[in-house]
Amino acid sequence: MTEDPRLQWLQRDQARVIHPLHNPELQRQGHVWVRGHGAVLVDADGREYLDALSGLWNVILGHGCQELADAAARQMRQLAYASGYAGSTNPWAVELAEKLTQVCYPRINRFFFTCGGAEANEAAFKTARFFWKIQGQPSKVHIISRRWAYHGTTLAAMSATGMPAYWEMFGPVVPHFSHIESPYPYRFQFTPRGPDDHRTPGQAAADLLEEEILRLGPENVAAFVGEPVQGAAGVIVPQEDYWPRVRQICDRYQVLLIADEVITGVGRTGRWFALEHYGIEPDIVTFDKGITSGYFPLGGIGVSDQIAEALDQGQGSWMHAYTYSAHPVGCAVALEVLRILHQRNLVQRAQELGKLLLEKLRTLESHPHVGQVRGLGLMCAVELVADRATKAEFPPQEAVGHRVHLATQRRGMFTRMRGDVYNLAPCYLTREDQLERMVQILADSICEVLGQG
Ligand SMILES: Cc1ncc(COP(=O)(O)O)c(C=O)c1O
């Protein structure tokens, strides 16, 4: 038996634990996180790592936040759990919904709480279908999403997810889900319809939604779901004119717009919710992650006044529920997160820090294998390519992204990659010297794996 506490934990882990995205090979090289402070995670062998992704984009206030721990403990002592099923509520759920009303889109004023992002998306899809049934349009059931989307791994969320690796071994996918191409500005291409077609790439990408709605028949389409900035795909920031056109198309064909703001919500992009950047509002917004800064599992959906009215009108019940909906501890922690964000003006800080991070990352663009540096707010990515002129990717067997990931870990930084795309979404309280260190580690690691260029 090894003396190294990390290796001891890993051996025991391999015998008993099934991981999210379980992969025994990766687990053999795994970390055993035992502590955290601010933007730093500590492994069982005592090594410190800059947490470049704030956990999984969620720990927005950093690790070791005393106020959040106190809020959870206080709540657990007073009322650890009580059902939120119709006929019951708790003051923390009420207050959280009230506070969210103040920061969310103007037309979104009612909230349902879940334990996570996939659950929130399931709730959104079901609510869209419910809404159309109440409106006397029961055939509107189809959900359109996009390639590269990540909406979670429960069956319907998985079916909306646009990365085949997530469904290949779990098929068949749920019927009445389909995908259109992502607007992915670095790679999106379209063939003009003719010499008079002067559409921009953003408009052409949005028009794919119209084509898909017409292919399916508008009378069959309930909703379009999209992340304002596609996160897990490698921080795909759409063209400026993409979302406004998507909104118009949804309105034209009476299709609900669901914004999956599980990552982008609660300030991550430098605005409270990310479609604000594009001057539009969704009909349903889903959120999770940052709302409790990862200190307790809580997500949810917010719905437009029109949908809220339908929920109140329904004959009988909206038969959707989770045991842990409106969990008082989750709601109390979320309230504390919102209080801290307001008190310390941290959404603004996310915006400023994000600008700084992007600026520093842009210095990597001189490396011939850095294809693109991109970001919005405190959500950035560096896409590595084999050939910058053609944007050709590295052959997967070269595992370039994985090797860069290992190199950054040797230098004391941790994240989650998408192929050869390095994602950075540190916490809103990251210090500037830590941001600089992150960029330096990434630069050195790219040079170690791909040469100086
Ligand atoms: C945009 C988006 N939606 C949904 C989810 C799923 O959330 P959860 O893992 O809490 O189910 C994620 C998770 O990363 C996400 O990034």
The ligand as an SDF file (V2000), in Angstrom:
LIG
                    3D

 16 16  0  0  0  0  0  0  0  0999 V2000
  -25.6140   25.0180  -19.9780 C   0  0  0  0  0  0  0  0  0  0  0  0
  -25.8500   23.8450  -19.0790 C   0  0  0  0  0  0  0  0  0  0  0  0
  -27.0860   23.3690  -18.9360 N   0  0  0  0  0  0  0  0  0  0  0  0
  -27.3550   22.3300  -18.1370 C   0  0  0  0  0  0  0  0  0  0  0  0
  -26.3520   21.7070  -17.4300 C   0  0  0  0  0  0  0  0  0  0  0  0
  -26.6670   20.5390  -16.5720 C   0  0  0  0  0  0  0  0  0  0  0  0
  -26.6110   20.8790  -15.2270 O   0  0  0  0  0  0  0  0  0  0  0  0
  -26.5080   19.7210  -14.1250 P   0  0  0  0  0  0  0  0  0  0  0  0
  -25.1990   19.0520  -14.3330 O   0  0  0  0  0  0  0  0  0  0  0  0
  -26.6140   20.4780  -12.8280 O   0  0  0  0  0  0  0  0  0  0  0  0
  -27.6560   18.8120  -14.3480 O   0  0  0  0  0  0  0  0  0  0  0  0
  -25.0470   22.1820  -17.5290 C   0  0  0  0  0  0  0  0  0  0  0  0
  -23.9610   21.5590  -16.7740 C   0  0  0  0  0  0  0  0  0  0  0  0
  -22.7950   21.8460  -16.9470 O   0  0  0  0  0  0  0  0  0  0  0  0
  -24.7790   23.2690  -18.3950 C   0  0  0  0  0  0  0  0  0  0  0  0
  -23.5340   23.7130  -18.5780 O   0  0  0  0  0  0  0  0  0  0  0  0
  1  2  1  0
  2  3  1  0
  2 15  2  0
  3  4  2  0
  4  5  1  0
  5  6  1  0
  5 12  2  0
  6  7  1  0
  7  8  1  0
  8  9  2  0
  8 10  1  0
  8 11  1  0
 12 13  1  0
 12 15  1  0
 13 14  2  0
 15 16  1  0
M  END
$$$$
